[in-house]
């Protein structure tokens, strides 16, 4: 496949970064080393690379860690973000141009979600907002998912494990905004949808669009992110912008030791 960036000699590059609730492990850094090699090669070839790597600093795992350690959201995320950057230095990984934090882009997420609701690609239920997968006709093509061969609920987990009851139109629909529950402690933002916090997938779309534009050259992540994360990013971003989200995708594999 011939690489042709949107702008000659310039490359817009977004890579999924860490969720800062614990120390990154060797498998995580396999990904960041892969992107480092890619970026160095592109620069060697004469490209100017604008690299964005996000930090997920609001997430279910972070809230659990807050309760375990009796610390605030900021205390947990800043501690593990610093540890992540220290490890990048040890590995001599070149820094991205920017490491945006999800919590700094709540307004952009709110704007994106609002437009998706107005276009019919999303709907509200009990203060939460869900993406309507059926409204995006090519959903599943990128990840090669054949939904007509699957049985809903076969995994034994209900359609909304977090809330404990069924409020989605379809099991395939995913959360863009999660309404505040007792589980969330004090982690919430007050928006036009009500008090709550963003779903994981919308975070990357909002940051990527804000910092790199509606269409980027390269999006990278681990092979485990193909579905659902990257598939959901494509669906919500392209429904929002009306344009192709990423021209090229790169996914790194797992670190396997002793066949594990």
N, C-alpha and C positions, 0 to 999 in steps of 0.2 A: 504494500500500500504506500503510495507516494505521499509524503507529508507536505501539505500546502497550507501555511497559516493564513489567517484572514488578512493580515497586513504583512507585506514582504519584510523580512528581517526581524519581525517582532512576534513573540509568542506569549499568549495569555494562558496561564497554567494554574489550575486549581487542584489541590490535593486535600483529601480528607485527613484532618489531624486527630489528635488524641482527645478522649473524654477524660478530663483531669480530675479523677477521683482516686487514683492509685498510681504507683510507679509503672511506667511503660516497661514491657518485657522484650526479650530478644525477638519474638515474633513481630511485635509492633515496629521495632527498629529495622526489621527486614524491609518493611514498606518504605520507611523514610530514607533508607540507604538506596533503595531502588529509584526513588524520585531524585535523589541527589546525583546519582550517576546519569540519569536522563537529562537533568538540568545542565550538568557539566558538559555533556556531549553536545547539547543544543548550543551552549555558549561557545564551545570549541568550534562549532560549525559556523559561528558568526551571528547567531540569533541573540537578540536582546530579550531576555525572559522576565516577564512579570509574574512572579510566583506568589500565590496566596495559599496559605495553609491555616485552616481554622482551628480554633480551640472550642470544644464543646464544654461549656461551663454551666449548663443547666440540664439535668438529666435525672432519671429515676435512680441510677446508681449513685449519683452525687448526693441526692437527698438521703439515701440509706446511709452513706458514709457520714454525713452530717450528724445523723442521729447516733451512730455508733461512737463517734469521736466527740460528740457534744460540741461541735464547732459550727460556725456560720458558713454560709455558701462561699463567701469571699475567702475565709480562712482556709477552707478545704481546697478550693480551686487554685488559689494563688500559690499554695505550698507545692502542689503537684505540678503546676505549670512551671515553676522554677526548677523542680527536679527534672522535668522534661528538657528544658533548655540546657541545663547542666550536662545532661547525657548527650545532647546534640553536639555540644562543644567537645566532649571526650571523643566522640566518633568522627570529629572533623567534618560534620555535615554542614554544608553552606546554608545560611539562613534564608528563609523566604523573605520576600519584600515586605510582607505584612502577615501577622498572626491575629486575625480578628477574633474577638470573643463573641459568642452568640448573644450574651446578655446586653451587648452594646448595639444590637440591631433589632430590638423588639419592634420599634416603629416601622421598620422596613417589612418585617414579617406581618404585622397587622395590616399594612397596605396591600401586601400580596394576597393575604387570605381574604380580605374584603373584596378584592377584584374577582377572586375565584368564586366567591359566593354569588356575586352579581352576574357572573357569566354562566352560572349553573353547574360549575365544576366542583362546588363544595356546598355543604348544608350544615345547619346548626342543630344540635340536640342537647338540651339541658345545660346550656352554657359552653359546651364543647363544639368544635367545628371539625368536620370530617371531609376528606376528599372523596368525591364520587367517581370511583374508578370506571364505571360504565360510561362516563361522559368522555373519556379519553380512549378513542377507538383503537389505538395501537398499543394500549397497555399490555405488557407481557412480551412484546416482540423483542425488545432489547435483551431481556433476561431469558428468553426462550421458554417462557412459562406457558403450559397448555392447561388452562383452567377448566376446559370442558372435560378433561380427563381426571379431575380432582373431585373429592367429596368434601363438602363444607363441614367443618367441625371434626374431621377425622383425627386430628391431632389431640383431641380430648380437652382442648382449651376453648372456652367460650369466645364469642366475638368481641368481648370487651373485658378482658381479665382484670384490668386496673379498677374499673368501676363496679364490676361484679354483676352487671345485668346488660341485657341486649338493648342498645340504643342506636346501632348503626343500621343503615339500609341493607348493607351486604357485608359479609365477613372480609371481603377484599378491600373495603374502604379503610382508609387509615387516618389517624388523627393529625390535624394541622394545629389545633389549639385544644389544650386539655383544661377543662374547668377545675377550679380549686376544690380539693378534697382534704379530709383530715390527714391524709398521708403526706401531704405536701409541706407540712410544717408552715413556715412563713415565706415559702418560695412562690411568689406570684406577682403578676403585673395586672393592673387594672386597665382594660382596653374596652373598645366598643362591644366586644363579645362577652365582657364580664371579667371577673377575676380568674386568673389561671396562668398557664405557662405554655410555651410553644412545644409542638411535637418535634421530634429529632429531625425529620426529613426537611421541614420547611426552613430550618436554620441555615443549612448549606445553600439552599436556593437563594435565600434573601441576601446572604453575604456575598455570594458569587456574582449575582446580578448587580449589586451595589458597587462592588469593587472592580469587576472586570467587564460588565456589560451583559446584554441578553444572550450573546453567543460567544463561547470561548473556544480556544484551539484544542486544549488538552484538559481532560479531567481524569484524575487518578485515585486509586483506592485499592484496598485488599480485595481478593477474589470473593470473600464473604459479603462484600457490600454490593455486588451486582444486583442481588435481590434480597431484601426489598429496597434498600436505601437508594441506590442509583436509579433503579427503575422508577421509584417514587419521585426522585428529583427531576427526572426527565418529564414525567407526567405533569407535575405541578408547575414547573418552570415554563414549559412550552405552552401550557394552557394560559399562563399569565402573560407571556411575551408574544406569543404567536409566531415564534421563530425557533429554529433548531437550537438546542441547548449547547451541546458540545460536538465539535467536529471529530474528535478522536478520544478514545477511552483506553486507559492502561490499567490493568489489574495485576498485582503481584500475587504469587502463590504463598502457601504457608511454609514455615520452617519445619521440616520433618527430621526427627532424631529417633533412631532405633524403630523406624516404621510407625512412629507416633507423631 
